[in-house]
Amino acid sequence: MLLPMSKQQPATPATGSPRQAAYTTLQRLSGSDLHADDLIDQELSRNQLQGPDRGLFAELVFGVLRRQGTLDHYLKQLVQQPLERLELPVLLLLRLGLYQLRYLDRVPSHAAVHATVELTNEILPRAKGLINGVLRSYLRRQESLTLPDPARQPAAWLAAAYSLPGWLAEQWLQQFSQNEAAGLAAASTEIPPLTLRVNTLRISRSALLERFHAAELAAEPCRFAPEGIQLLQRCQITGLPGFDEGLFMVQDEASQLVAHLLAPQTGEQILDMCAAPGGKATHLAQLMNDRGCITATDLNARRIRRICESAQRLGLTSIQAVAADALTSDYLEGLQFDRILLDAPCSGLGVIRRNPEAKWRLTPAEISRCAARQHLLIDAAAARLKPAGVLVYATCSTAMEEDETVIKDFLSRHPEFVVENGAQFFPAWTDLFDCSGYLRAWPHRHGTDGFFAARLRRVMQSPS
Ligand SMILES: C[S@@+](CC[C@H](N)C(=O)[O-])C[C@H]1O[C@@H](n2cnc3c(N)ncnc32)[C@H](O)[C@@H]1O
């Protein structure tokens, strides 16, 4: 089954079918730092896909990325050469075909094989025999394919069964019991829910739910977030009732908890230091009845525009969005704030169910680079806080290096700060706080994205 090497270049297929579009998108993603959802949107805006084909296209891209580790584990048993030696188009076509055979019940096996071989014929005709042979071999041998033994090779088992890079499987096994690591890994391969935050300055949650139900949309209130609504079906956001009226914003439930932890008060001066695209800044404005001032800074000027667009759609006027690098700009020099949110740039390990491409790009070195920047950012934030002010540090990472370690190190350098146990302010959310008082939301425990947040208070003047 060795594929003869040739100088013939693979063709880029016309993207008239969901499988063609999925192949093109996976190819564009590989070796780039682009996001899958951006490329999916681009592809949908330029191709001819209609109706269910649009859903199948997105499912193929996200599904292959979410299950890539498991797919490759089985492919290694079916292909006679190391996967690293396969040409990229061949590997992508095999993943696409095997994903349909293993995970898509609605596609009959013969149709999945036939469609993948046809696609190969358009892209790289000389690989047809290989693709056909491997997929048919899977159908014959699927019962005899094996996973590593969880007792003897726990990390290899976790990585193969739940589609994780090996280093992350090892990290999670150090952080959690094997059962818990498997729960987290399994939840990280699931399709995440679509969650909205109601703009309670314009409508109550129950009234918006009524509007959704009247439009025959299945939706229910979130478990923790008081403004949260979970949609129970896939839908086009901009077509939902109330979108143009600014009645809601898309925001995961865990992310909605962070503004509550900061608890901004009407009339206060707030700094949201890494604010784009503005999910939390607009929530802060909402919690303050849009009275006071939220200075929303971010180094990314393009993303700053998204804060302004959302604020405008939601009818919020208390946000001042400014492009500024928190580490080098003098924009904040001399300013002091009542409360500060530092939603730090991070590895995003808590949101890999949304951005599954990230798990194949991240490395332990990248996590350390994020942590190094987080140490600097939290110092910069602390310098802008008034005495007795509150600072919330948040990430969407599961890595202790970016979370507990950053706080522990910060407290050792800043004796003028203490951790406030969030559970004391939010008794209904005790399940979300750990024994150190940190908010820890988990996909497998709470059904939310993975989020960490620490609430810190300045209790005395910093020693000069
Ligand atoms: C996790 S995102 C913030 C999400 C945002 N708080 C929200 O809720 O929509 C982190 C942001 O930090 C910004 N960032 C990274 N380094 C920064 C720096 N040195 N100064 C200011 N912003 C920075 C990134 O551009 C990114 O938009």
The ligand as a Gaussian input file, in Angstrom:
#p B3LYP/6-31G(d) Opt

LIG

0 1
 C       -8.663000      36.373000      26.242000
 S       -8.628000      37.652000      25.101000
 C       -9.700000      38.830000      25.845000
 C      -11.159000      38.531000      25.661000
 C      -12.042000      39.658000      26.137000
 N      -11.792000      40.007000      27.520000
 C      -13.520000      39.332000      26.005000
 O      -14.158000      38.962000      26.978000
 O      -14.040000      39.454000      24.891000
 C       -7.056000      38.351000      25.423000
 C       -6.819000      39.658000      24.703000
 O       -5.575000      40.154000      25.193000
 C       -5.034000      40.981000      24.183000
 N       -3.628000      41.250000      24.541000
 C       -2.563000      40.421000      24.455000
 N       -1.459000      41.032000      24.924000
 C       -1.833000      42.282000      25.318000
 C       -1.139000      43.405000      25.849000
 N        0.191000      43.355000      26.070000
 N       -1.834000      44.528000      26.111000
 C       -3.166000      44.593000      25.859000
 N       -3.871000      43.554000      25.333000
 C       -3.213000      42.420000      25.077000
 C       -5.269000      40.176000      22.923000
 O       -5.229000      41.011000      21.784000
 C       -6.651000      39.572000      23.198000
 O       -7.646000      40.338000      22.567000

